[in-house]
Amino acid sequence: MGVQQETGVGSEELEVWIDQDLCTGDGICAQYAPEVFELDIDGLAYVKSADDELLQAKGATTPVPLPLLTDVVDSARECPGDCIHVRRVSDSVEIYGPDAE
């Protein structure tokens, strides 16, 4: 009890955000996890809130639903722009994405 898992998987709450300055607009993320990512009219990807609202503020985050964790992680790994960041909510440590250790 109270022990955090290093991988961030399990009971850890995770959030995801996209660095639009690096986004190439390929849409791979929206193909993997359309419930979490969407391309806007500017051609860049953004995260969506739990109620399907596009979050366009710079650095906007959204929770990663556990059933979609694999899809979100695959999005981060396959993103040609290396712009998808998945981090633990508890300490903001990135566990998937370009800044992950």
Phi and psi restraints in degrees (range 20) as a CNS / XPLOR table:
assign (resid 1 and name C) (resid 2 and name N)
       (resid 2 and name CA) (resid 2 and name C) 1.0 82.9 20.0 2
assign (resid 2 and name N) (resid 2 and name CA)
       (resid 2 and name C) (resid 3 and name N) 1.0 -0.9 20.0 2
assign (resid 2 and name C) (resid 3 and name N)
       (resid 3 and name CA) (resid 3 and name C) 1.0 -88.1 20.0 2
assign (resid 3 and name N) (resid 3 and name CA)
       (resid 3 and name C) (resid 4 and name N) 1.0 127.1 20.0 2
assign (resid 3 and name C) (resid 4 and name N)
       (resid 4 and name CA) (resid 4 and name C) 1.0 -90.4 20.0 2
assign (resid 4 and name N) (resid 4 and name CA)
       (resid 4 and name C) (resid 5 and name N) 1.0 137.6 20.0 2
assign (resid 4 and name C) (resid 5 and name N)
       (resid 5 and name CA) (resid 5 and name C) 1.0 -83.6 20.0 2
assign (resid 5 and name N) (resid 5 and name CA)
       (resid 5 and name C) (resid 6 and name N) 1.0 134.2 20.0 2
assign (resid 5 and name C) (resid 6 and name N)
       (resid 6 and name CA) (resid 6 and name C) 1.0 -62.4 20.0 2
assign (resid 6 and name N) (resid 6 and name CA)
       (resid 6 and name C) (resid 7 and name N) 1.0 -31.8 20.0 2
assign (resid 6 and name C) (resid 7 and name N)
       (resid 7 and name CA) (resid 7 and name C) 1.0 -76.0 20.0 2
assign (resid 7 and name N) (resid 7 and name CA)
       (resid 7 and name C) (resid 8 and name N) 1.0 -16.1 20.0 2
assign (resid 7 and name C) (resid 8 and name N)
       (resid 8 and name CA) (resid 8 and name C) 1.0 83.3 20.0 2
assign (resid 8 and name N) (resid 8 and name CA)
       (resid 8 and name C) (resid 9 and name N) 1.0 -0.2 20.0 2
assign (resid 8 and name C) (resid 9 and name N)
       (resid 9 and name CA) (resid 9 and name C) 1.0 -93.9 20.0 2
assign (resid 9 and name N) (resid 9 and name CA)
       (resid 9 and name C) (resid 10 and name N) 1.0 151.1 20.0 2
assign (resid 9 and name C) (resid 10 and name N)
       (resid 10 and name CA) (resid 10 and name C) 1.0 112.2 20.0 2
assign (resid 10 and name N) (resid 10 and name CA)
       (resid 10 and name C) (resid 11 and name N) 1.0 -128.0 20.0 2
assign (resid 10 and name C) (resid 11 and name N)
       (resid 11 and name CA) (resid 11 and name C) 1.0 -84.7 20.0 2
assign (resid 11 and name N) (resid 11 and name CA)
       (resid 11 and name C) (resid 12 and name N) 1.0 -7.2 20.0 2
assign (resid 11 and name C) (resid 12 and name N)
       (resid 12 and name CA) (resid 12 and name C) 1.0 -63.9 20.0 2
assign (resid 12 and name N) (resid 12 and name CA)
       (resid 12 and name C) (resid 13 and name N) 1.0 136.8 20.0 2
assign (resid 12 and name C) (resid 13 and name N)
       (resid 13 and name CA) (resid 13 and name C) 1.0 -85.5 20.0 2
assign (resid 13 and name N) (resid 13 and name CA)
       (resid 13 and name C) (resid 14 and name N) 1.0 134.4 20.0 2
assign (resid 13 and name C) (resid 14 and name N)
       (resid 14 and name CA) (resid 14 and name C) 1.0 -119.3 20.0 2
assign (resid 14 and name N) (resid 14 and name CA)
       (resid 14 and name C) (resid 15 and name N) 1.0 152.5 20.0 2
assign (resid 14 and name C) (resid 15 and name N)
       (resid 15 and name CA) (resid 15 and name C) 1.0 -133.8 20.0 2
assign (resid 15 and name N) (resid 15 and name CA)
       (resid 15 and name C) (resid 16 and name N) 1.0 158.6 20.0 2
assign (resid 15 and name C) (resid 16 and name N)
       (resid 16 and name CA) (resid 16 and name C) 1.0 -131.4 20.0 2
assign (resid 16 and name N) (resid 16 and name CA)
       (resid 16 and name C) (resid 17 and name N) 1.0 146.8 20.0 2
assign (resid 16 and name C) (resid 17 and name N)
       (resid 17 and name CA) (resid 17 and name C) 1.0 -145.8 20.0 2
assign (resid 17 and name N) (resid 17 and name CA)
       (resid 17 and name C) (resid 18 and name N) 1.0 161.2 20.0 2
assign (resid 17 and name C) (resid 18 and name N)
       (resid 18 and name CA) (resid 18 and name C) 1.0 -121.4 20.0 2
assign (resid 18 and name N) (resid 18 and name CA)
       (resid 18 and name C) (resid 19 and name N) 1.0 134.3 20.0 2
assign (resid 18 and name C) (resid 19 and name N)
       (resid 19 and name CA) (resid 19 and name C) 1.0 -89.1 20.0 2
assign (resid 19 and name N) (resid 19 and name CA)
       (resid 19 and name C) (resid 20 and name N) 1.0 99.4 20.0 2
assign (resid 19 and name C) (resid 20 and name N)
       (resid 20 and name CA) (resid 20 and name C) 1.0 -64.1 20.0 2
assign (resid 20 and name N) (resid 20 and name CA)
       (resid 20 and name C) (resid 21 and name N) 1.0 -21.9 20.0 2
assign (resid 20 and name C) (resid 21 and name N)
       (resid 21 and name CA) (resid 21 and name C) 1.0 -64.4 20.0 2
assign (resid 21 and name N) (resid 21 and name CA)
       (resid 21 and name C) (resid 22 and name N) 1.0 -23.6 20.0 2
assign (resid 21 and name C) (resid 22 and name N)
       (resid 22 and name CA) (resid 22 and name C) 1.0 -105.7 20.0 2
assign (resid 22 and name N) (resid 22 and name CA)
       (resid 22 and name C) (resid 23 and name N) 1.0 -9.9 20.0 2
assign (resid 22 and name C) (resid 23 and name N)
       (resid 23 and name CA) (resid 23 and name C) 1.0 -64.3 20.0 2
assign (resid 23 and name N) (resid 23 and name CA)
       (resid 23 and name C) (resid 24 and name N) 1.0 131.7 20.0 2
assign (resid 23 and name C) (resid 24 and name N)
       (resid 24 and name CA) (resid 24 and name C) 1.0 -97.1 20.0 2
assign (resid 24 and name N) (resid 24 and name CA)
       (resid 24 and name C) (resid 25 and name N) 1.0 -5.1 20.0 2
assign (resid 24 and name C) (resid 25 and name N)
       (resid 25 and name CA) (resid 25 and name C) 1.0 72.8 20.0 2
assign (resid 25 and name N) (resid 25 and name CA)
       (resid 25 and name C) (resid 26 and name N) 1.0 20.1 20.0 2
assign (resid 25 and name C) (resid 26 and name N)
       (resid 26 and name CA) (resid 26 and name C) 1.0 -68.3 20.0 2
assign (resid 26 and name N) (resid 26 and name CA)
       (resid 26 and name C) (resid 27 and name N) 1.0 -27.2 20.0 2
assign (resid 26 and name C) (resid 27 and name N)
       (resid 27 and name CA) (resid 27 and name C) 1.0 81.3 20.0 2
assign (resid 27 and name N) (resid 27 and name CA)
       (resid 27 and name C) (resid 28 and name N) 1.0 9.6 20.0 2
assign (resid 27 and name C) (resid 28 and name N)
       (resid 28 and name CA) (resid 28 and name C) 1.0 -59.5 20.0 2
assign (resid 28 and name N) (resid 28 and name CA)
       (resid 28 and name C) (resid 29 and name N) 1.0 -39.7 20.0 2
assign (resid 28 and name C) (resid 29 and name N)
       (resid 29 and name CA) (resid 29 and name C) 1.0 -61.9 20.0 2
assign (resid 29 and name N) (resid 29 and name CA)
       (resid 29 and name C) (resid 30 and name N) 1.0 -42.9 20.0 2
assign (resid 29 and name C) (resid 30 and name N)
       (resid 30 and name CA) (resid 30 and name C) 1.0 -67.9 20.0 2
assign (resid 30 and name N) (resid 30 and name CA)
       (resid 30 and name C) (resid 31 and name N) 1.0 -26.4 20.0 2
assign (resid 30 and name C) (resid 31 and name N)
       (resid 31 and name CA) (resid 31 and name C) 1.0 -73.2 20.0 2
assign (resid 31 and name N) (resid 31 and name CA)
       (resid 31 and name C) (resid 32 and name N) 1.0 -41.9 20.0 2
assign (resid 31 and name C) (resid 32 and name N)
       (resid 32 and name CA) (resid 32 and name C) 1.0 -71.3 20.0 2
assign (resid 32 and name N) (resid 32 and name CA)
       (resid 32 and name C) (resid 33 and name N) 1.0 -45.1 20.0 2
assign (resid 32 and name C) (resid 33 and name N)
       (resid 33 and name CA) (resid 33 and name C) 1.0 -139.5 20.0 2
assign (resid 33 and name N) (resid 33 and name CA)
       (resid 33 and name C) (resid 34 and name N) 1.0 73.1 20.0 2
assign (resid 33 and name C) (resid 34 and name N)
       (resid 34 and name CA) (resid 34 and name C) 1.0 -65.0 20.0 2
assign (resid 34 and name N) (resid 34 and name CA)
       (resid 34 and name C) (resid 35 and name N) 1.0 -16.5 20.0 2
assign (resid 34 and name C) (resid 35 and name N)
       (resid 35 and name CA) (resid 35 and name C) 1.0 -74.5 20.0 2
assign (resid 35 and name N) (resid 35 and name CA)
       (resid 35 and name C) (resid 36 and name N) 1.0 -18.6 20.0 2
assign (resid 35 and name C) (resid 36 and name N)
       (resid 36 and name CA) (resid 36 and name C) 1.0 -112.7 20.0 2
assign (resid 36 and name N) (resid 36 and name CA)
       (resid 36 and name C) (resid 37 and name N) 1.0 -34.3 20.0 2
assign (resid 36 and name C) (resid 37 and name N)
       (resid 37 and name CA) (resid 37 and name C) 1.0 -120.3 20.0 2
assign (resid 37 and name N) (resid 37 and name CA)
       (resid 37 and name C) (resid 38 and name N) 1.0 149.8 20.0 2
assign (resid 37 and name C) (resid 38 and name N)
       (resid 38 and name CA) (resid 38 and name C) 1.0 -152.7 20.0 2
assign (resid 38 and name N) (resid 38 and name CA)
       (resid 38 and name C) (resid 39 and name N) 1.0 142.8 20.0 2
assign (resid 38 and name C) (resid 39 and name N)
       (resid 39 and name CA) (resid 39 and name C) 1.0 -83.6 20.0 2
assign (resid 39 and name N) (resid 39 and name CA)
       (resid 39 and name C) (resid 40 and name N) 1.0 136.1 20.0 2
assign (resid 39 and name C) (resid 40 and name N)
       (resid 40 and name CA) (resid 40 and name C) 1.0 -96.9 20.0 2
assign (resid 40 and name N) (resid 40 and name CA)
       (resid 40 and name C) (resid 41 and name N) 1.0 177.1 20.0 2
assign (resid 40 and name C) (resid 41 and name N)
       (resid 41 and name CA) (resid 41 and name C) 1.0 -64.2 20.0 2
assign (resid 41 and name N) (resid 41 and name CA)
       (resid 41 and name C) (resid 42 and name N) 1.0 -18.5 20.0 2
assign (resid 41 and name C) (resid 42 and name N)
       (resid 42 and name CA) (resid 42 and name C) 1.0 -79.5 20.0 2
assign (resid 42 and name N) (resid 42 and name CA)
       (resid 42 and name C) (resid 43 and name N) 1.0 -2.4 20.0 2
assign (resid 42 and name C) (resid 43 and name N)
       (resid 43 and name CA) (resid 43 and name C) 1.0 85.9 20.0 2
assign (resid 43 and name N) (resid 43 and name CA)
       (resid 43 and name C) (resid 44 and name N) 1.0 3.2 20.0 2
assign (resid 43 and name C) (resid 44 and name N)
       (resid 44 and name CA) (resid 44 and name C) 1.0 -106.0 20.0 2
assign (resid 44 and name N) (resid 44 and name CA)
       (resid 44 and name C) (resid 45 and name N) 1.0 156.1 20.0 2
assign (resid 44 and name C) (resid 45 and name N)
       (resid 45 and name CA) (resid 45 and name C) 1.0 -88.9 20.0 2
assign (resid 45 and name N) (resid 45 and name CA)
       (resid 45 and name C) (resid 46 and name N) 1.0 146.8 20.0 2
assign (resid 45 and name C) (resid 46 and name N)
       (resid 46 and name CA) (resid 46 and name C) 1.0 -137.6 20.0 2
assign (resid 46 and name N) (resid 46 and name CA)
       (resid 46 and name C) (resid 47 and name N) 1.0 158.4 20.0 2
assign (resid 46 and name C) (resid 47 and name N)
       (resid 47 and name CA) (resid 47 and name C) 1.0 -85.6 20.0 2
assign (resid 47 and name N) (resid 47 and name CA)
       (resid 47 and name C) (resid 48 and name N) 1.0 159.6 20.0 2
assign (resid 47 and name C) (resid 48 and name N)
       (resid 48 and name CA) (resid 48 and name C) 1.0 -118.2 20.0 2
assign (resid 48 and name N) (resid 48 and name CA)
       (resid 48 and name C) (resid 49 and name N) 1.0 149.4 20.0 2
assign (resid 48 and name C) (resid 49 and name N)
       (resid 49 and name CA) (resid 49 and name C) 1.0 -73.9 20.0 2
assign (resid 49 and name N) (resid 49 and name CA)
       (resid 49 and name C) (resid 50 and name N) 1.0 171.7 20.0 2
assign (resid 49 and name C) (resid 50 and name N)
       (resid 50 and name CA) (resid 50 and name C) 1.0 -60.6 20.0 2
assign (resid 50 and name N) (resid 50 and name CA)
       (resid 50 and name C) (resid 51 and name N) 1.0 -25.8 20.0 2
assign (resid 50 and name C) (resid 51 and name N)
       (resid 51 and name CA) (resid 51 and name C) 1.0 -99.0 20.0 2
assign (resid 51 and name N) (resid 51 and name CA)
       (resid 51 and name C) (resid 52 and name N) 1.0 25.0 20.0 2
assign (resid 51 and name C) (resid 52 and name N)
       (resid 52 and name CA) (resid 52 and name C) 1.0 72.6 20.0 2
assign (resid 52 and name N) (resid 52 and name CA)
       (resid 52 and name C) (resid 53 and name N) 1.0 19.6 20.0 2
assign (resid 52 and name C) (resid 53 and name N)
       (resid 53 and name CA) (resid 53 and name C) 1.0 -88.5 20.0 2
assign (resid 53 and name N) (resid 53 and name CA)
       (resid 53 and name C) (resid 54 and name N) 1.0 132.0 20.0 2
assign (resid 53 and name C) (resid 54 and name N)
       (resid 54 and name CA) (resid 54 and name C) 1.0 -70.6 20.0 2
assign (resid 54 and name N) (resid 54 and name CA)
       (resid 54 and name C) (resid 55 and name N) 1.0 126.3 20.0 2
assign (resid 54 and name C) (resid 55 and name N)
       (resid 55 and name CA) (resid 55 and name C) 1.0 -101.6 20.0 2
assign (resid 55 and name N) (resid 55 and name CA)
       (resid 55 and name C) (resid 56 and name N) 1.0 103.1 20.0 2
assign (resid 55 and name C) (resid 56 and name N)
       (resid 56 and name CA) (resid 56 and name C) 1.0 -98.4 20.0 2
assign (resid 56 and name N) (resid 56 and name CA)
       (resid 56 and name C) (resid 57 and name N) 1.0 -3.1 20.0 2
assign (resid 56 and name C) (resid 57 and name N)
       (resid 57 and name CA) (resid 57 and name C) 1.0 -67.1 20.0 2
assign (resid 57 and name N) (resid 57 and name CA)
       (resid 57 and name C) (resid 58 and name N) 1.0 141.5 20.0 2
assign (resid 57 and name C) (resid 58 and name N)
       (resid 58 and name CA) (resid 58 and name C) 1.0 -59.1 20.0 2
assign (resid 58 and name N) (resid 58 and name CA)
       (resid 58 and name C) (resid 59 and name N) 1.0 128.2 20.0 2
assign (resid 58 and name C) (resid 59 and name N)
       (resid 59 and name CA) (resid 59 and name C) 1.0 77.5 20.0 2
assign (resid 59 and name N) (resid 59 and name CA)
       (resid 59 and name C) (resid 60 and name N) 1.0 10.9 20.0 2
assign (resid 59 and name C) (resid 60 and name N)
       (resid 60 and name CA) (resid 60 and name C) 1.0 -60.6 20.0 2
assign (resid 60 and name N) (resid 60 and name CA)
       (resid 60 and name C) (resid 61 and name N) 1.0 137.1 20.0 2
assign (resid 60 and name C) (resid 61 and name N)
       (resid 61 and name CA) (resid 61 and name C) 1.0 -115.4 20.0 2
assign (resid 61 and name N) (resid 61 and name CA)
       (resid 61 and name C) (resid 62 and name N) 1.0 160.2 20.0 2
assign (resid 61 and name C) (resid 62 and name N)
       (resid 62 and name CA) (resid 62 and name C) 1.0 -142.1 20.0 2
assign (resid 62 and name N) (resid 62 and name CA)
       (resid 62 and name C) (resid 63 and name N) 1.0 147.5 20.0 2
assign (resid 62 and name C) (resid 63 and name N)
       (resid 63 and name CA) (resid 63 and name C) 1.0 -63.4 20.0 2
assign (resid 63 and name N) (resid 63 and name CA)
       (resid 63 and name C) (resid 64 and name N) 1.0 147.7 20.0 2
assign (resid 63 and name C) (resid 64 and name N)
       (resid 64 and name CA) (resid 64 and name C) 1.0 -94.8 20.0 2
assign (resid 64 and name N) (resid 64 and name CA)
       (resid 64 and name C) (resid 65 and name N) 1.0 111.7 20.0 2
assign (resid 64 and name C) (resid 65 and name N)
       (resid 65 and name CA) (resid 65 and name C) 1.0 -65.0 20.0 2
assign (resid 65 and name N) (resid 65 and name CA)
       (resid 65 and name C) (resid 66 and name N) 1.0 131.9 20.0 2
assign (resid 65 and name C) (resid 66 and name N)
       (resid 66 and name CA) (resid 66 and name C) 1.0 -51.5 20.0 2
assign (resid 66 and name N) (resid 66 and name CA)
       (resid 66 and name C) (resid 67 and name N) 1.0 -42.3 20.0 2
assign (resid 66 and name C) (resid 67 and name N)
       (resid 67 and name CA) (resid 67 and name C) 1.0 -62.8 20.0 2
assign (resid 67 and name N) (resid 67 and name CA)
       (resid 67 and name C) (resid 68 and name N) 1.0 -18.9 20.0 2
assign (resid 67 and name C) (resid 68 and name N)
       (resid 68 and name CA) (resid 68 and name C) 1.0 -105.0 20.0 2
assign (resid 68 and name N) (resid 68 and name CA)
       (resid 68 and name C) (resid 69 and name N) 1.0 6.3 20.0 2
assign (resid 68 and name C) (resid 69 and name N)
       (resid 69 and name CA) (resid 69 and name C) 1.0 -55.8 20.0 2
assign (resid 69 and name N) (resid 69 and name CA)
       (resid 69 and name C) (resid 70 and name N) 1.0 -47.4 20.0 2
assign (resid 69 and name C) (resid 70 and name N)
       (resid 70 and name CA) (resid 70 and name C) 1.0 -60.4 20.0 2
assign (resid 70 and name N) (resid 70 and name CA)
       (resid 70 and name C) (resid 71 and name N) 1.0 -43.0 20.0 2
assign (resid 70 and name C) (resid 71 and name N)
       (resid 71 and name CA) (resid 71 and name C) 1.0 -65.0 20.0 2
assign (resid 71 and name N) (resid 71 and name CA)
       (resid 71 and name C) (resid 72 and name N) 1.0 -39.9 20.0 2
assign (resid 71 and name C) (resid 72 and name N)
       (resid 72 and name CA) (resid 72 and name C) 1.0 -68.0 20.0 2
assign (resid 72 and name N) (resid 72 and name CA)
       (resid 72 and name C) (resid 73 and name N) 1.0 -42.5 20.0 2
assign (resid 72 and name C) (resid 73 and name N)
       (resid 73 and name CA) (resid 73 and name C) 1.0 -64.0 20.0 2
assign (resid 73 and name N) (resid 73 and name CA)
       (resid 73 and name C) (resid 74 and name N) 1.0 -43.0 20.0 2
assign (resid 73 and name C) (resid 74 and name N)
       (resid 74 and name CA) (resid 74 and name C) 1.0 -60.9 20.0 2
assign (resid 74 and name N) (resid 74 and name CA)
       (resid 74 and name C) (resid 75 and name N) 1.0 -38.3 20.0 2
assign (resid 74 and name C) (resid 75 and name N)
       (resid 75 and name CA) (resid 75 and name C) 1.0 -60.3 20.0 2
assign (resid 75 and name N) (resid 75 and name CA)
       (resid 75 and name C) (resid 76 and name N) 1.0 -46.1 20.0 2
assign (resid 75 and name C) (resid 76 and name N)
       (resid 76 and name CA) (resid 76 and name C) 1.0 -63.6 20.0 2
assign (resid 76 and name N) (resid 76 and name CA)
       (resid 76 and name C) (resid 77 and name N) 1.0 -40.6 20.0 2
assign (resid 76 and name C) (resid 77 and name N)
       (resid 77 and name CA) (resid 77 and name C) 1.0 -70.9 20.0 2
assign (resid 77 and name N) (resid 77 and name CA)
       (resid 77 and name C) (resid 78 and name N) 1.0 -35.1 20.0 2
assign (resid 77 and name C) (resid 78 and name N)
       (resid 78 and name CA) (resid 78 and name C) 1.0 -91.5 20.0 2
assign (resid 78 and name N) (resid 78 and name CA)
       (resid 78 and name C) (resid 79 and name N) 1.0 -9.7 20.0 2
assign (resid 78 and name C) (resid 79 and name N)
       (resid 79 and name CA) (resid 79 and name C) 1.0 -63.0 20.0 2
assign (resid 79 and name N) (resid 79 and name CA)
       (resid 79 and name C) (resid 80 and name N) 1.0 119.9 20.0 2
assign (resid 79 and name C) (resid 80 and name N)
       (resid 80 and name CA) (resid 80 and name C) 1.0 -68.6 20.0 2
assign (resid 80 and name N) (resid 80 and name CA)
       (resid 80 and name C) (resid 81 and name N) 1.0 -21.4 20.0 2
assign (resid 80 and name C) (resid 81 and name N)
       (resid 81 and name CA) (resid 81 and name C) 1.0 -89.8 20.0 2
assign (resid 81 and name N) (resid 81 and name CA)
       (resid 81 and name C) (resid 82 and name N) 1.0 -4.4 20.0 2
assign (resid 81 and name C) (resid 82 and name N)
       (resid 82 and name CA) (resid 82 and name C) 1.0 46.5 20.0 2
assign (resid 82 and name N) (resid 82 and name CA)
       (resid 82 and name C) (resid 83 and name N) 1.0 49.4 20.0 2
assign (resid 82 and name C) (resid 83 and name N)
       (resid 83 and name CA) (resid 83 and name C) 1.0 -115.8 20.0 2
assign (resid 83 and name N) (resid 83 and name CA)
       (resid 83 and name C) (resid 84 and name N) 1.0 2.2 20.0 2
assign (resid 83 and name C) (resid 84 and name N)
       (resid 84 and name CA) (resid 84 and name C) 1.0 -99.5 20.0 2
assign (resid 84 and name N) (resid 84 and name CA)
       (resid 84 and name C) (resid 85 and name N) 1.0 126.1 20.0 2
assign (resid 84 and name C) (resid 85 and name N)
       (resid 85 and name CA) (resid 85 and name C) 1.0 -120.4 20.0 2
assign (resid 85 and name N) (resid 85 and name CA)
       (resid 85 and name C) (resid 86 and name N) 1.0 125.1 20.0 2
assign (resid 85 and name C) (resid 86 and name N)
       (resid 86 and name CA) (resid 86 and name C) 1.0 -115.6 20.0 2
assign (resid 86 and name N) (resid 86 and name CA)
       (resid 86 and name C) (resid 87 and name N) 1.0 123.9 20.0 2
assign (resid 86 and name C) (resid 87 and name N)
       (resid 87 and name CA) (resid 87 and name C) 1.0 -136.7 20.0 2
assign (resid 87 and name N) (resid 87 and name CA)
       (resid 87 and name C) (resid 88 and name N) 1.0 159.2 20.0 2
assign (resid 87 and name C) (resid 88 and name N)
       (resid 88 and name CA) (resid 88 and name C) 1.0 -72.5 20.0 2
assign (resid 88 and name N) (resid 88 and name CA)
       (resid 88 and name C) (resid 89 and name N) 1.0 139.7 20.0 2
assign (resid 88 and name C) (resid 89 and name N)
       (resid 89 and name CA) (resid 89 and name C) 1.0 -70.4 20.0 2
assign (resid 89 and name N) (resid 89 and name CA)
       (resid 89 and name C) (resid 90 and name N) 1.0 -37.6 20.0 2
assign (resid 89 and name C) (resid 90 and name N)
       (resid 90 and name CA) (resid 90 and name C) 1.0 -61.9 20.0 2
assign (resid 90 and name N) (resid 90 and name CA)
       (resid 90 and name C) (resid 91 and name N) 1.0 -36.0 20.0 2
assign (resid 90 and name C) (resid 91 and name N)
       (resid 91 and name CA) (resid 91 and name C) 1.0 -136.5 20.0 2
assign (resid 91 and name N) (resid 91 and name CA)
       (resid 91 and name C) (resid 92 and name N) 1.0 6.7 20.0 2
assign (resid 91 and name C) (resid 92 and name N)
       (resid 92 and name CA) (resid 92 and name C) 1.0 60.3 20.0 2
assign (resid 92 and name N) (resid 92 and name CA)
       (resid 92 and name C) (resid 93 and name N) 1.0 23.1 20.0 2
assign (resid 92 and name C) (resid 93 and name N)
       (resid 93 and name CA) (resid 93 and name C) 1.0 -81.1 20.0 2
assign (resid 93 and name N) (resid 93 and name CA)
       (resid 93 and name C) (resid 94 and name N) 1.0 127.1 20.0 2
assign (resid 93 and name C) (resid 94 and name N)
       (resid 94 and name CA) (resid 94 and name C) 1.0 -74.8 20.0 2
assign (resid 94 and name N) (resid 94 and name CA)
       (resid 94 and name C) (resid 95 and name N) 1.0 127.7 20.0 2
assign (resid 94 and name C) (resid 95 and name N)
       (resid 95 and name CA) (resid 95 and name C) 1.0 -111.7 20.0 2
assign (resid 95 and name N) (resid 95 and name CA)
       (resid 95 and name C) (resid 96 and name N) 1.0 -19.5 20.0 2
assign (resid 95 and name C) (resid 96 and name N)
       (resid 96 and name CA) (resid 96 and name C) 1.0 -138.3 20.0 2
assign (resid 96 and name N) (resid 96 and name CA)
       (resid 96 and name C) (resid 97 and name N) 1.0 140.1 20.0 2
assign (resid 96 and name C) (resid 97 and name N)
       (resid 97 and name CA) (resid 97 and name C) 1.0 123.1 20.0 2
assign (resid 97 and name N) (resid 97 and name CA)
       (resid 97 and name C) (resid 98 and name N) 1.0 -177.3 20.0 2
assign (resid 97 and name C) (resid 98 and name N)
       (resid 98 and name CA) (resid 98 and name C) 1.0 -65.0 20.0 2
assign (resid 98 and name N) (resid 98 and name CA)
       (resid 98 and name C) (resid 99 and name N) 1.0 -24.9 20.0 2
assign (resid 98 and name C) (resid 99 and name N)
       (resid 99 and name CA) (resid 99 and name C) 1.0 -100.0 20.0 2
assign (resid 99 and name N) (resid 99 and name CA)
       (resid 99 and name C) (resid 100 and name N) 1.0 7.8 20.0 2
assign (resid 99 and name C) (resid 100 and name N)
       (resid 100 and name CA) (resid 100 and name C) 1.0 -71.7 20.0 2
assign (resid 100 and name N) (resid 100 and name CA)
       (resid 100 and name C) (resid 101 and name N) 1.0 145.5 20.0 2
